[in-house]
Amino acid sequence: MSHAPVDDVELIGDEELGGGEPATEANPRSILSPAQREALTAMLGDGVRFDEPMRRHTTLKIGGPADAFAEPSSAAGVAELARYCARVALPITVVGGGSNLLVRDAGVRGVVLGTGRLRGLSLVPPSTIRVEAGVSTGKVLSLALKNDLGGIEFLGGVPGSIGGGMIMNAGTYVGEFKDVTTWVETVRLADGEVIRRDNAACGFRYRHSDLPATEVVVAAELQLRPRPRAEIEADVRALRQRRAEREPKKVSSNGSTFKNPPGEFAGRLIEAAGCKGWREGDAVCSPVHANWLVNTGRATAAELWMLIGRVRTEVERVHGVTLELEVKVIGEA
């Protein structure tokens, strides 16, 4: 089924810019006008949901409603959405695959952009992989393994999608994205411009990059190297086993909540400060791994945020170290 581009939708007067009755019973803070809802539906079809609970789209299973949750199926669709939101002054927030993310309980105003439908993945022989932002790290690793290509064994310990991994320069002790990325392609939210940066221009460093928050990652290219499959499998198996031994079971989480300070481990500092097992409602500082602050049932963002504050304060009191969040926090309280 095809959908008309938003520029072909007939809108009367200034309705496109706002007004009307934006709020709904499910989402009383919504800022979307009826005309904006119609325009987004015309543009994205079933790729947009309104008043959508963000708990359905985060690994923590926490978060209030997004006024609109949009998942374009191509980079061109992302650019079109960006241009529309800029034209009608709708805020747009990028969440990627929803990992490493805490969405506050009142949700997110405007449009939340997910990349889950950007699923392109291909091998350019002999050893280059091109991948779109919504592809899972596991699928990229499987393609590399199938073709006896090494260099991204670290993905065995990294959940989530490629787009978020690029922004965070995700990795493990055996490597990270900066080691294999040749270029990253983004769409600038202000005007829909497509931008390609080489590795150096991305500014990759520990769990961070210089990829601007005003852009959304849509694709990347990875340069790998031939390696015997048995060696690749051994490294991946070791990473996954290590993660399984340290990972809390049957809970929703983002993985690590805080970045490791230079020369230290956040988990060790939190455990030594006596925070393991601390609880605010269903938000718990995991007794399995202290740097995993998890949702054991129906935790709210407010509960988890309170627990984050308590842990951070205690670590600073005991160790004199201020922990920096690894997770991104968005939305209204």
N, C-alpha and C positions, 0 to 999 in steps of 0.2 A: 504494500500500500504506500503510495507517495503522498507527500504533504506539501502544500504550497509554501514557498519561502515567506518569511514574515513581511517582506516588502510588498507582497502581493495581496496582503490582507487589508480589506477596506476598513478603516477606522475613522470615526466621525469626530471632528473638532479636536479638543484636547483630551478626550477620554483616555487615549493611549498613555498619557503621562500620569494618570492617577485619578483619584476621586471615586465616586460610586460607593459601594458598601464592601470594602475589602475584607473585613474580618469575618470569620466563620465561627460556628459554635465549637468546632474542634480546635480552632486556632485563632483565638480572639485578638491576637496581636498582628495578624497578617496585614501587610501593606499593599498587597496586590489588588488592583482594580479588576472588575469583570472583563474589561477590554484587554488588559494585560494577560489574563488567564486564557482568553480566546486566542490571542496572538501566539502565546507560547505553545498552546495545543496545536495550532495550525503549523507551527514550525517543527515541532518535535513529535507529534502524534503520541504513541504510547511511551515515548521516551521522556515524558514529564509526568510527575505526580504532584498533586497539590495537597498542602497541609499534611505532609508525609512525616511520620515519626522517624526521627533520625536514629533511634535505637535499632531500627531495622537495617541500618547501613553503617554501623560501627562495630568493631570487634569487641568493644566494651559492652555493647547492648544497652547503652545509655544515650539519652538525648531527646529533647522536645521536638516539636514540628518545624520542618522547613516550609516556608510559604510555598515554594516550588522546588522540587528535587528534579533536576534535569540531567539526562545522560545522552548527549549527542553520540551518534554512531560513527562520526568521522571528524578529522581535524577541521574540515571545511564547515561542518556543523557546529563545532566549538567556536570557530571564528564568527559565524553568523549569529550565534547566541550572544557572543561578546559585543558585537556591534549593536544588536538590538538593546541589550541592557544599558549600554553606554548612551544610546540615543534617548531612552525614556528615563534615564537616571535611576535604574533599579540596581541596588547593590548585588554583587555576585561574589560568592564565596566558594573556593575550590576545596574539595575534600578528598579527591582521588578515590581510593578503595576503602577508606574509612578506618584504617589502622593508625596507630599512634595519634589518636584523636579523642578529645573529650568535648562533647557537645553539651552545653548548659541546658537546664531544664525547660526554659521558656522558648527554646528553639532558635532558629536563624531567620532573620528577615530578608526578604528579597529572594534571589535565586541561589540555590546550592547546586554547584556543578560537580557531578560525579563522572569519573572516567571509565566506569565499568564496561561500557560498550565499545571502547577503543581497543579492539582485540587483534589487530594485525600482527602477525609473527611470521618471519621468513628467514631462511638461510641464504646468504649470498656467497656462493662457493669462492674460495675453499673454507674460509673461517670467520666470516662476518655474519652477525645476526642483527636484523632490523626488527624493532619491536615497538608496538604502540603502548601507551601509558597504562591501559587497563588490564594488560596481560599479567597473570600471576607470575611470581618469581619461580614457582614450581614448574610451570609450563616452559619457561625459558631454559631452565636447567635440564628438563627432559629433552628438549631439542638439541642442546649442546651434547648431552650424553649420547644420544642416538647417533651423532655424527663424530664421536670421539674427539670432542673439543673441550679443552680445559681452560681455566682462568676464572670461571665463575662458580667454583665449588662452594664458595662462601654462601651462595644462595640456599644451600642445604640448611642453613641456620637462620634464614631471613624470610619471614612470612610477608604477605601483602602483595602489592602490585608494583610494577616498574616505575610508574610516575612518582609515587611517594618515595620509592627507594632512591631515585635520582635526587630529589629535593633534600632528603636526609643523608645522602651518601651512605646508604645502609651497607652493613657488612658485618664481618666477624673477625676473629683473630687471624684468619687465613687470607683475608682480602676484603676489598670494598669496591663500590662501583667506579671510583676514580681510577682504579687500576686497569679497567677494560673499556671504558666509554670513550668513543671517538668524537661523537657529537650528540647534542640534545636539542630537540626542536620544541618550541613553545609557541603559544598564542598569547599575544598581549591583550589583556582584558579591556583596555581603554579604547581600542580601535580594531581588534581582530587581526592585527598584523602577525604574520608567521615569522618567527625568528629562529635562526639556527646558530648555536654556539659550539665551538670546539671545546675539547677537554679543559684547556687552560682557562678559557673564558668562563667556565662554570664555577670556578673557585671552590672545588671540592676540598673539604677537610673533615676532621672527625665529626661525624653525625651532623654535617651541615654542608651547605653550598651557597654560592652567591646567586643562584637562580631566583629571580625576583618574585616576591609574593604577589605582584601585580600581573603575573603571567601564569599560565597553566601548561605543564608539560604534556605534550601529546605524543611524542615519539623519541626514540634514541637509537643509536647504532653502537654495537659492542664488537670489539675486535678480540677474538679468542686465538688459541694456539692448539695445534694437535697434541693429544696426550692419550696414552693408553687408557681404554675404558676402565680397566680394573683399578687403576690408580685413582681415577676420578671417583669411582664408586666407593672406594675405601675412604677417601676424604669426606665425601658426602655422608656416608654411613656414620663416621665418627662424629661429625657435627650434629647429625640428627639424634644420635644416641646421647650426646652431651646435653642437648637441649631437652630431650625427653626426661633425663635424670633430674634436671633442675627446674622443669616446668610444672607449675601447679596444674592439677587435673580438675576437670568438671567445673571450671569457672570461666567467666568472660574476662578478657584482659587485653591490654595493649602490649604485653611483654614488659620490658623495662620502662619504668615511669620517669626516672631521673638519669641524666647523663653521668658517666663516670668522670669524676674530677681528675685532673692531671696526676698521673702516678698512683691513682687509687681506684677502688671499686665502690660504687654507691651502695651496693648491697651489703658489703662488709661494714661500711660506716653505719648504715641503718640498723643492722643486726647488733653491732656493738653498742649502739645507743639504746638498745632494749625495745625497739619498736615492732619487732616481729609479732604478729597476731593482733596488733591494734585494730580497732574496729570503729566505724561510724555507720550504724545501720548494717546494710549488707555490703558496704565497702570495707575491705580487709587488707591489711598489710600481710601478705601471704606468709604463713609459717614455713613454706617450702623454699621461697626465694624472696628475701626482704625487699628487693627493688621492684617486685611485682605487686602493685596495688590493684586489687582485683574486685570484680563484681560477683559476689557469691549467690546472687539471686535477683533482687529487684532494687539494687542500689540506685540512688539518684545522683545526678551530677553534683548537687550541693553536698551530699554526704562524702563523695569521693574528694571533692575540693577541700572540705574540712579536714579530711584525713591527710591529704597532701600537705596542708599547712601545718598540722601537728607534727608530722614526721620531719619536715624541713626545719621547723623550729627546734625540735629536740636534737637533731644532728648538728645544727649550728651551736646549740648550747653545749653539747658534749665534746664536739670535735673542732669547733670554730670554722667549720666548712659550710658554705651556702650551696646547697644542691640546686642545679639548674634542670628544669623540666626537659625531658626528651619528647613528651607529648605536646601536641598543639591544642590550645583551648579556644573554642569559638562559641558564639551565640550569646543569648541573654539569660541572665539569672532570674 
